[in-house]
Amino acid sequence: MSMRVAVVDIGSNSVQMLVAEIDDGQWRQLAAAERITRLAEGLRSGRALDPGASGRTFEAVEDLAERARKLGAERLWAVGTRAFRLARDGSAFAARLEHVIGEPVEILSEEREAELGFEGAVLGLGCERGRVLSVDIGGGSTEIVWGHDGRPFDHVSLPFGAVVLTEQYLGRDPSPPEDVAALRAAVFDAMSTTGLIRRYLDADEPHGPLIGSGGTLVTLAAMAAGLDRYRADIVHGSRLARSVLRAQCVDLGARSIAERKSIRGLGAARAPTILAGVVVADVLVDVTGAEAIVVSDHGLRHAVLRERVLALGVAPLGSIGPLGAGLGQGGGEGL
């Protein structure tokens, strides 16, 4: 049975869409797209979403949903992350978006967001054996998951991401060295005292790879590769070495936002927040002692798509691989 389906992942910084065709248990990506909307802009716990941010996000979801349907998507699903959980009107905003999607928007719990992100990123790289630590640096939070043999069993959601940290520490442009140093110190203090990371490092077994997913890390990988246009086949499985991350911190820290926009691989919309994102990645490598972050183009949206398709029963349970051959790796339209 052949079927076209789509998932929209509504994050704190971006909205991402994935459209795929499923035929006899095989996956083929038709399109992938991203819009930077900064839904979490100015958001604090218990406050309402900024009207401008929610307006941008609503328009982006409308546009991506229309594109998915033009590509023949018969079912369209959407999930929301930290911004929806944090805002007092997060559920109401999700209800508005339901009219666009045609299905209820699932507001993911911290645990479910971490588990789906882990499944998408880690299994997408074929890391189904041994110990793995994964990270997704989002706009409003940073999800770290410790897993073994392809299954997550411990996670932490740190209450900061690229958007939140930019607002808190990098309000001046260009960012003075003392502001970047204060940001680095705050992230280091949080990560070095995180119980999950301490347990991972103290465990009596070999350390596995540090795997990264999400918009910040795939952007850093695209920058490292000097890509004029995003190519998932190059980014997926690439390595961001410790030395590369440190060099990116120095380079980005020396530039104004306008100057960052000329960097190959960095879209203009991510230029304001990418410095905070690379600092988080660099600190995590320092704290864990990892030599590099292995970047996965796959993520939460891939895992959601697989979960929903299997629930529909359009293919025998287990007949579809963790993410499907080729999904997100060079097929269809890049982000």
C-alpha positions in Angstrom: 0.0 0.0 0.0 1.4 3.4 -1.0 0.6 6.5 1.1 2.0 10.0 1.4 2.2 11.6 4.9 3.8 14.6 6.6 4.9 15.8 10.0 5.3 19.4 11.2 7.6 19.9 14.2 6.8 23.2 15.9 9.8 24.1 18.0 10.8 27.1 20.1 13.0 28.5 17.3 11.8 26.9 14.1 9.0 25.0 12.3 10.2 21.9 10.4 8.2 19.8 7.9 8.9 16.4 6.5 6.9 14.8 3.7 7.4 11.1 2.8 5.9 8.4 0.7 5.5 4.9 2.2 5.2 2.0 -0.1 5.4 -1.6 1.1 7.4 -0.6 4.1 9.9 1.5 2.2 10.3 5.2 2.8 11.1 7.9 0.3 11.5 11.5 1.3 9.6 13.9 -0.9 10.4 17.2 0.8 11.8 18.8 3.9 11.5 22.5 4.8 12.2 24.8 7.7 11.0 28.2 8.8 12.7 30.2 11.6 9.9 31.8 13.6 11.3 32.1 17.2 8.1 31.1 18.9 9.8 31.3 22.3 10.9 34.9 21.8 10.7 36.7 25.1 8.8 33.8 26.7 8.9 33.1 30.4 7.1 30.3 32.3 3.4 31.1 32.8 3.4 34.0 30.4 1.6 34.3 27.1 3.2 33.8 23.8 4.4 36.9 22.1 1.8 37.9 19.5 4.4 38.5 16.8 6.1 35.2 17.5 2.8 33.2 17.5 1.7 35.0 14.3 4.9 34.1 12.5 4.6 30.6 13.6 0.9 30.3 12.6 1.7 31.6 9.1 4.7 29.2 8.8 2.5 26.2 9.7 -0.2 27.3 7.3 2.4 27.6 4.5 4.1 24.2 5.2 0.8 22.4 5.6 -0.3 23.7 2.2 2.9 22.6 0.6 2.5 19.1 2.1 -1.0 18.8 0.8 0.1 19.9 -2.7 2.6 17.1 -2.6 -0.2 14.7 -2.0 0.0 14.2 1.8 -3.1 12.3 2.9 -2.4 12.6 6.6 -0.6 15.5 8.3 0.5 15.4 11.9 2.0 18.1 14.1 3.8 18.2 17.5 4.8 21.1 19.7 7.6 21.3 22.2 8.9 23.5 25.1 7.3 26.8 24.1 3.8 25.2 24.2 4.5 23.7 27.6 5.8 26.9 29.0 3.3 29.4 27.8 0.0 29.8 29.6 -1.8 30.0 26.2 0.2 27.1 24.7 -2.8 24.8 24.6 -5.0 27.5 23.1 -2.4 28.1 20.4 -2.3 24.4 19.6 -6.1 24.3 19.3 -5.8 27.2 16.7 -3.3 25.2 14.7 -5.5 22.1 14.7 -7.7 23.8 12.2 -4.7 24.2 9.9 -3.3 20.7 10.4 -6.6 18.8 10.5 -5.5 16.8 13.4 -4.9 17.7 17.1 -1.4 19.1 17.7 0.3 16.9 20.3 2.1 19.0 23.0 5.0 16.7 23.8 6.1 16.2 27.4 9.8 16.7 28.2 10.3 12.9 28.4 8.5 12.1 25.2 10.3 14.9 23.3 13.6 13.5 24.5 12.7 9.9 23.6 11.5 10.7 20.1 14.4 13.0 19.4 16.8 10.2 20.5 15.1 7.6 18.4 15.2 9.8 15.3 18.8 11.0 15.7 20.5 7.8 17.0 18.7 5.2 15.0 18.9 7.4 11.9 22.7 6.9 12.1 22.4 3.1 12.7 23.7 3.3 16.2 21.7 0.4 17.5 24.4 -1.2 19.7 26.3 0.1 22.7 26.1 3.2 24.7 25.2 6.6 23.2 24.8 10.1 24.5 22.6 12.4 22.3 22.0 16.1 22.3 19.5 18.4 20.6 20.1 22.1 21.1 16.8 23.7 20.6 15.6 27.3 20.9 14.1 27.0 24.3 15.8 23.9 25.8 18.6 21.5 25.3 17.7 17.8 25.4 20.4 15.3 26.5 19.6 11.6 26.4 21.7 8.6 27.5 20.7 5.4 25.7 21.9 1.9 25.2 21.4 -0.5 22.3 19.1 2.0 20.5 16.8 2.6 23.5 16.8 5.7 25.8 16.8 5.1 29.5 17.8 8.4 31.1 17.3 12.0 30.0 17.5 15.6 31.1 15.9 18.7 29.6 18.0 21.8 30.4 15.9 24.9 30.5 18.0 26.9 27.9 18.5 26.8 24.2 19.9 29.1 21.5 17.0 31.6 21.6 16.7 31.8 25.4 20.5 32.2 25.9 20.8 34.8 23.2 18.1 36.9 24.9 19.7 36.4 28.4 23.4 37.0 27.5 23.9 38.3 24.0 21.7 41.3 23.7 24.5 43.5 22.4 25.7 43.4 18.8 28.5 42.5 18.2 28.7 40.5 21.4 31.5 41.7 23.7 33.9 39.0 24.9 32.7 39.4 28.5 29.1 38.6 27.5 30.2 35.4 25.7 32.3 34.5 28.6 29.3 34.9 31.0 27.2 32.7 28.7 29.9 30.0 28.6 30.3 30.1 32.4 26.5 29.7 32.9 26.3 26.8 30.5 29.3 25.1 32.0 28.0 25.4 35.5 24.7 23.9 34.5 26.2 21.0 32.5 29.0 20.1 34.8 26.5 19.6 37.7 23.9 17.8 35.6 23.3 14.4 37.2 22.7 12.5 34.0 26.1 13.6 32.6 27.9 12.7 35.8 26.2 9.2 35.8 27.2 8.7 32.1 30.8 9.6 32.8 31.1 7.5 35.9 29.5 4.4 34.4 31.7 1.4 34.3 31.5 0.8 30.5 33.1 2.4 27.4 31.8 5.7 26.3 29.9 5.7 23.0 29.6 8.5 20.5 28.1 11.9 21.2 25.4 12.3 18.7 23.8 15.7 17.9 20.6 16.6 16.0 18.4 19.6 15.5 18.7 22.9 13.6 21.7 24.3 15.5 23.9 21.4 15.0 23.0 20.6 11.4 23.7 24.3 10.7 27.1 24.1 12.4 27.9 21.1 10.3 26.8 22.8 7.1 29.0 25.8 8.0 31.9 23.5 8.6 31.4 21.9 5.2 31.0 25.4 3.6 27.7 24.5 1.9 26.1 27.1 -0.3 22.9 25.1 -0.1 21.9 22.6 2.6 22.7 19.0 1.7 21.5 16.3 4.1 23.7 13.6 2.4 26.8 15.6 3.4 25.7 16.7 6.9 24.2 13.4 8.0 27.0 11.4 9.8 29.5 14.2 9.6 31.7 15.1 12.6 32.1 18.4 14.4 35.5 18.0 16.0 36.4 19.8 19.2 38.8 22.0 17.3 36.1 22.9 14.8 33.6 23.9 17.4 36.2 26.0 19.2 37.2 27.8 16.0 33.5 28.4 15.2 33.0 30.0 18.7 35.9 32.4 18.0 34.9 33.2 14.5 31.2 33.8 15.3 32.1 35.7 18.5 34.2 38.2 16.5 31.4 39.0 14.0 28.3 41.1 14.2 25.0 39.5 13.2 25.1 41.2 9.8 28.6 39.8 9.3 27.6 36.3 10.2 25.0 36.3 7.4 27.8 36.0 4.9 29.0 32.7 6.3 28.4 29.8 3.9 26.1 27.2 5.4 24.5 29.7 7.8 21.1 30.9 6.9 20.3 34.6 7.7 17.5 33.7 10.0 19.8 31.7 12.3 22.5 34.3 12.4 21.3 36.0 15.6 21.2 32.8 17.7 24.0 30.6 16.3 26.7 32.0 18.6 24.8 30.8 21.7 24.2 27.5 20.0 27.8 26.8 19.2 28.8 27.7 22.8 26.4 25.1 24.2 27.9 22.5 21.8 31.5 23.4 22.6 30.8 23.3 26.4 29.1 19.9 26.1 32.2 18.5 24.3 34.4 19.9 27.1 32.3 18.5 29.9 31.9 15.0 28.4 35.4 14.8 27.1 34.1 13.8 23.6 36.4 14.3 20.7 33.6 15.3 18.4 29.8 15.5 17.9 28.5 13.1 15.2 25.7 15.0 13.5 22.4 13.4 12.5 20.1 15.0 10.0 17.3 12.9 11.4 15.4 13.9 14.4 12.2 14.1 16.3 10.0 14.5 13.1 11.4 11.3 11.6 10.5 9.3 14.8 7.0 10.9 14.9 6.4 10.0 11.3 7.4 6.4 11.8 5.3 6.1 15.0 2.2 7.5 13.3 2.5 5.4 10.2 2.9 2.2 12.1 -0.1 3.1 14.2 -2.1 3.4 11.0 -1.2 -0.2 10.1 -0.4 0.7 6.5 2.6 -1.7 6.7 3.2 -4.7 9.0 4.6 -3.8 12.4 8.3 -4.1 12.2 8.5 -4.1 8.4 9.6 -0.4 8.4 13.1 0.3 9.6 13.9 2.8 12.3 13.7 5.6 9.9 13.5 4.0 6.5 16.2 3.8 3.8 17.2 7.2 2.5 14.7 9.2 4.5 16.2 12.7 5.1 19.5 11.8 3.2 19.5 13.5 -0.1 16.0 12.7 -1.2 13.5 15.4 -1.9 13.9 19.1 -1.2 16.5 20.1 1.4 15.9 22.4 4.3 
